[in-house]
Amino acid sequence: MRNRIAAIGALGALGLATGTVIGVQTAAGDSAATGTAAASSATGSTDPLVVYGGPRGYSGTGGYSGTGGGWAQGGLGGYGGTTQPGATVAAASEATADQLVGVVDVTTVLGYEDAEAAGTGMVLTADGTVLTNNHVIEGATSITVTVLSTGNSYEATVVGTNPTDDVAVLQLTDAAGLDTVEVDTDGVAVGDAVTAVGNAGGEVGTSAAAGTVTGLEQSITATDETGSDAEQLTGLIEIAADVQAGDSGGPLYDAEGEVVGMDTAASSAGGVAYAIPIEDALSIAEQIVAGVDDETVHQGYPAFLGVSLVDSAGATVAGVVAGGPADTAGLAAGDVLTTVDGTTISSADDVTTALADLDPGDEVALTWTDASGAARSATTVLVAGPAD
């Protein structure tokens, strides 16, 4: 079962986007407005609103845009401004050759949003199993992974995802003999020296942001640049370091050069960042590889109907993906979906619920009222959608 199905979504540049680009997200709330780093309180009583630490986003025609502080979501318009580190945090430097062993650049094409994005990942096995954040690959219709120590690139497929905990596992095609990251699952303590490595800002080379652990078991609320699409993440390592957009999915090294976390988020004001403890990320990755498929762990790609709905008008169709299942069934803009697979539909959420237990390749019966008011029905076959 899936919490979010690639079947519906916000209208994008083409009017047919099937999901929100989660990744390059900007902090929201009072702390962001004042320019103060949104750090978690010592008691954890208040979840800060923070910006994800990547991936950067850009489009082929959007270029760079905006002048505001922090990284703006780049799915359809590039990124805006730069994030300056806090006064007591050293600026990131170029990563060393040792720090790049087992580290990869993850570049995605978001075909239904006419956009691209990128982040970082870590090689877990010699044959190309890669760990990264779910928000790095969410919405991807194709994924290319470049091994930074060799420069070799591979096509990648999604093994599975856990959107709730922001973890994803990829498999590189025809990979062999790859160097892997070295992990340390003993954990860290407040005050430990750490270094976050990743593809910060998409610059040439990869950055290493040295810092210090400032908190454990931290909770945050991550949103997009509009303050919407909030996600709750818990159990995080908090660090003081110059982590930037693009670092997501990259390793957080301890003083011995072993991976203790996966870079995941950072304050829009700079200087405060968060990582998923590596033991937690690996536990989820093991479930994915083992084939677990439930409400939080999803295998492969989601079922895709290929329809965009106007939720404020019931389940009114705003558009369909050309050649997709909805288009094949005969749905068009202005139609109103009434049932999906026997489930009565009155909202966009109802469509997601109706498709939650279905997989690519499943047949689904649809009924709808067309723009003239006539009742219509058809059966169509769901296809694999963009990564969730």
Secondary structure, DSSP 8 states (H G I E B T S, - for coil): --SS-TT-----TTS---S---SS----SHHHHTT------TT--S--EEEE---EEE-TTT-S----SS----TTT---S-----TTS---EE--TGGGTTEEEEEEEEGGGTEEEEEEEEE-STT-EEEE-HHHHTT-SEEEEEETTT--EEEEEEEEEETTTTEEEEEETT--S-----B-TT---TT-EEEEEE-GGG-SS-EEEEEEEEEEEEEEEE--TTS-S-EEEEEEEEEES---TT-TT-EEE-TTS-EEEEEEEE-TTSS-EEEEEHHHHHHHHHHHHHT--SSS-EESS-EE--EEEEGGGTTEEEEE-TTSHHHHHT--TT-EEEEETTEE-SSHHHHHHHHTT--TT-EEEEEEE-TTS-EEEEEEE-EE-S--
